[in-house]
């Protein structure tokens, strides 16, 4: 048994609006607020790690991360390792970037790092295909949509909230699946 129920996934995907979705106003979205740091456990989107390494996270976001249970996904590890793969080995900055990513990945506790199962992967592929069709995504945006869908559904299955600065793509996911949980932030 593969752990993936094909027919259940098709029944699940009946929420297809069959039209392009527009990004909503910030006031309609769940943004992190500095006065509310308590809440659900977090699953970090890859952009959080990148923003932290580049010093682009607001101070209250660091407080939020320090005060909530923080979890990691193999999706973020994949994206970070992909970054290493595309770096030019001849560029003098590459070594420092690799060292920073190494330190980051090695700091992720094994008991807080999760790998999506066949059900999450199968449904995420279906969901990302729908989004690519609805939003007319092409090229690299298709792969990013797939990875975002995996992270979103993985967080939903585990009872976590995704923490991300990727407002445009995760807003679409929330419109399709409002039961999902996402917290947005703005970079500094």
N, C-alpha and C positions, 0 to 999 in steps of 0.2 A: 504494500500500500504506500502511495506517495505522500500521504498526509494532505493532499489537495483534493477538495471536492469540487470538481468542475461544474456540476449542475447547481450546487449551492452558490458558487461564485456568479454564475449567470443570473440566478434569481436575485442575488444581492445587488447586482448592477442595474436594477430597474430605475434607479434615481437619475438616469441620463436625461438632462433637460433638452437635448437636441438643438441647442443654440449656444452661441458664443457668450461667455460670461464676462462681465465688466468688473474691474477692480472697484471695490467699495471705498467710501470715505474712511479716513483714519478713525473718526469718531464712532464708526460702526464696528470697529475691530478691537480685539483684546490686546491692548498694549500694556507692557509692564509699567507699573507706577511705583515710584520711589517710596510711597507711603504704604504699599502693600507687598511685603516680601514673603509672607507665609503662603503656604498652599501646597499643591500637588508636587510630586517628584517630577523632575525635568529630564528630558532626553534632548541632548544638545545637537543642533544642526551644525554642519561643518563650518558655516560662516561664523559661529560663535568662537570657535578655536582660532580661526584666522584673524578675526577682529581682536581677540585677546593678544595674540602674538604681535599684532601691529599697533596695539595701544589705542584701538578705536572703540572700546566699550565704555559706556557711561559708568560713572562710579556706582550708581545705585544698582546696576546690573551685576557688578562684582559682589555686592552685598547680597543680592538675590541668590546668586550661584553659591555663595558661601553658606547661606542659611537654609537652602533646600537640598533634598537628596538629589544629587546630580548623577545621571546615567549616560552611558555612551553606547553608540551603535557601531556595528561593523561597517555600516554604510559610510560613516565619517572616516573610519580608518581607510577604507577603499579610496575615498576622495582625496584624503591627505597623501596616501601613497601614490596616487595618480599624479598629484602635483610634483612629487619627487621625480617621477618618471619623465615628466615633460621639461624639467629644468635642464638647462644647458650645462653639461659638466665642465665646460671651458669658462663659464662665467665665474668670476671671483666670489660672487655672493652665494653661489649654490651651496657650498659647504656649510655656511651658517644657517641657511634655511633647512637643510637636511638635519643638522644638529637640533634645531628648534622643534622640528616635527618629530624626531626621534624621542626627545625628552617628553614631549606632549603625549605621544602614543604610549610610551613606557609608564607614564603616570596614571593611565587609565586602569583602575583596579579591575581584575578579571571578574570579580563577583558583581560589578556594576557595568559590565560590557556585554551587550546582547547581540545575538545573531538572529536575523529574521528567519522564521520557519517557512515551509513550503506554502502554507495557506496565505501568509502575508505576501510572499513573493508573487504568487499567482494572482491574487487580487490586485496587488500594486501594478502588475503588468497590464491587467485589464483596465484599471482606473487610469493609468498614464496613457494608454492607447486612446481612451475616450477623451481625455484632456487634450492630447495632441490633435485629435480630429476636431474637437470643438473650438480650440484656440488657434488652429492652423500652425502648430509648432513644426519646426523643421530643424534639421542639422543637430547641433549640440544640445539644443533646447529639449529635444526628445529624450536624450539620456538624462539630463538634469531633472526632467519631469518624472522619469521612472524612479530615480534615486529619492526625490522628494516624496513620491507616493509610498515607497517602501518605508521611509522614516516615519511618515505620517501614520500609516496603518500599524507599524510596529509600536509606536507610542500608544495608539488607541488600544491595541490588544493588551499592552502591559499596564495600562492605566496611568500613563505619564502624559505630561504636556510637552510638546515640542517648543523649544526656545529658539527663535530665529529672527533674523533681520530681513529675511526674504518675504516681504509683505505680498508682493504681486502673485507669486506662485502659491503660497500657502493660503491666501485669501480665496483663491479658486477652489482649493481643496476643502476649505471650510464651507464654501457655498454648496458644494456637492454633498459633503458629509458633515453636517452641522454638529454631530455628536462628537467629532474629533476635538482635541484640545490643543491650542496653539497660543503661545505668548509671543508677541512681537516686541521688538525694540528698534530704536534708531541709533545708528552709529554716530560717534562723535566726529 
